[in-house]
Amino acid sequence: MSESTPKRRLPPWLKRPLPAGGIYNNTSDIVKNLNIQTICTHANCPNQGQCWSRGTATVLILGNICTRNCKFCSVATGKPQPPDLTEPARLSQMAEGLGLKYLVITSVNRDDLADGGAGHFRDCINVVRSKRPEIKFEILTPDFRGCQSEAVEILKDALPFVFAHNVETVPSLYKKARSGADYRQSLNLLKMAKDKFPDTPMKSSIMLGIGETDDEVEQALRDLRSVGCERLTIGQYLKPSKESLDVVEYVTPEKFDWWGKKAIEIGFNWVISAPFARSSYFAEQENTG
Ligand code: SF4
């Protein structure tokens, strides 16, 4: 935002209570003591108070430095470290400490690794699963640019309960918001994963408020359905750092409800559409709506 641009006032429905309470502190202590990275913190997620107070957090594996520089995201860009081989065991301790039944794992983009980091996803799942076989995993993966078929092949050895990859926005805004990515490439990953794992639900997420039109959003939802994606979250983009893209519009809760109904009409069977919906928000919920 330029100096002369007036700061947008947050509408009342986007005010969130401050985090508090014993369960929040317990989650925070376990995460800190085990040196676990979370996307909740790195993306300045507005739901951290609520999710951590429910004893749930989304872990960010493969470091906290991303090889891309998406303008909607506040995760740092640079040259990442090699995968930390102690990470799977630390995640396992976290799962034990929090008594998790559902764990969402995501990562930064690792374009520096030949497999895009897929092998480390597999190792994390397998180590946690060996200790707590009852846990359901949801993975929110990068687009595995340049190694999609290898990555999908690797992940067959650690099949999650839900496979997620976010298109994030409509294709016309990729240059502005997600310059290192390609919309078709993201759809292709979901299609490849669905073809390979037909019984695994595919999930994606889209943010509103970056400048997309309704027609573009509807087309994106139809595109997602056409590659076999069944689960969807739609949420408000909120500028996570000073350097990130400005918000173009605050979409009303009523409009989110409308999109939720539209998504069901288009054929999704699990939808959370709300201002604070994020990919991992209430991910463990069996049914929505
Ligand atoms: S919505 Fe996801 S990223 Fe945000 S606090 Fe909850 S678990 Fe973390």
Residues whose N, C-alpha, C, O or C-beta is under 5 A from the ligand:
A	BS01	SF4	I39 C40 C45 N47 Q48 C51 T56 A57 T58 R278 S280 Y281
